[in-house]
Amino acid sequence: MSLFKKTILPGQTIGIIGGGQLGRMMAISAKQAGFRVAVLDPSPNSPCAQVADVIITAQYDHYDALYRLAEECAVITYEFENIDYEALKWLNERAYIPQGAELIRITQDRIQEKAALSLAGVEVAPYAVINQFTDIYDNIEKLGLPAVLKTSRGGYDGKGQYVIKEEKDIEEACKLLESGPCVLEKWIPFEKEISVIVTRNGSGELTHFPVVENIHIDNILHQTIAPARVDDSVFSKAVSMARMISETLDLVGTLAIEMFLTSDGTIYINELAPRPHNSGHYTIEACDHSQFSHHIRAICNWPLEQPSLLKNAVMVNLLGEHLEEAIKEIPSNPQWFFHLYGKDAAKHKRKMGHITVLTDNLDDTLASLDDSSIWKEKEKIGGNEE
């Protein structure tokens, strides 16, 4: 097992590839711990750049810029997985990146990811690799209808996938093959989507955050409920699966693991994100350690303490269409924790911030949020819909 035992100390500089909101919240945690922060992003005024000490404005695969980042920083991390693998591999030979490049190679390709999950011994939805049109017909009878065709690379927030409900849908779905190989998955009629965030440092210490429940609207995360409203056996099984995956991948840093829970208690792993995750934002207020502070500790090889949930919480995303109404609510909701990301334009469906509410009664809080005028779209895209 390859362990990264180099310890990074306050006063040194942490580099972050990617300047979005995850990078911003990483940077805030890093600065609270006494580190300097450098960010590489195409935008000079990205959310992370607004709080960074060093700003390198360039594309993520610009080798001169990556080399400058290596020169500036004692350790480098990333805030999203859509980084050029070859560029990251090149950088990994010239800088200290405890997460390495292989985790990116695996998680940015669904085919590689499913192979890795199968190796870890966890359940995934039955699937087939689709390279050409006829492969769908060869596998659709075995997998059954409905099924989901997904591009192997580049999909997020519901993009890059097509639900095949009837055989006549196959021709339209096949347009996804224009971008390369795909994965055809059996449709899983899940009861809940849950997730677990795990953190592991270079010395092999592994911790996990509570199992949470996620609700999506239009395939974009809307709410995270902490803890998930499931029984103890589900908690234990989800955490056990998360640990198996983390050990198999030789994880350093943070890994978010999205799961489908069916009515019979089966848990299928849906996908992985090798960094802090939207479903972990509640940890800033609700836990004694946030996912961001733990990520910084992990990549710097500081000791990790098992996080505890101090109070139940609901996190709700603010998209571009919610922002104006949400700001009006600030004076009348002192119990809400507002986080705005500093993005330059409030575009439709763009994540602009989030609100976290700590609560003694999850049901009452969820009902109150549902009644708010901020979130007007109520249709939940759940597991039993085709």
Salt bridges, closest charged atoms under 4 A:
ASP53 OD2 - LYS31 NZ 2.94
GLU81 OE1 - ARG275 NE 2.87
GLU93 OE1 - ARG94 NH1 3.43
GLU102 OE1 - ARG105 NE 2.66
ASP109 OD2 - ARG153 NH1 3.57
ASP157 OD1 - LYS351 NZ 3.81
GLU166 OE2 - LYS168 NZ 3.71
ASP169 OD1 - LYS168 NZ 3.71
GLU172 OE1 - LYS175 NZ 3.21
GLU185 OE2 - LYS114 NZ 2.83
GLU185 OE1 - LYS150 NZ 3.18
GLU193 OE1 - HIS216 ND1 3.82
GLU213 OE2 - LYS192 NZ 3.14
GLU213 OE2 - ARG229 NH2 2.78
ASP218 OD2 - LYS349 NZ 3.19
GLU247 OE1 - ARG200 NH2 3.68
ASP250 OD1 - ARG200 NH1 3.13
GLU258 OE2 - HIS277 NE2 2.86
GLU271 OE1 - ARG110 NH2 3.91
GLU285 OE2 - HIS339 NE2 2.74
GLU305 OE1 - HIS289 NE2 2.89
GLU321 OE1 - HIS348 ND1 3.38
GLU321 OE2 - LYS349 NZ 3.49
GLU325 OE1 - LYS328 NZ 3.89
ASP344 OD1 - ARG350 NH1 3.22
ASP360 OD1 - LYS311 NZ 3.73
ASP363 OD1 - ARG229 NH1 3.87
GLU377 OE2 - LYS349 NZ 3.01
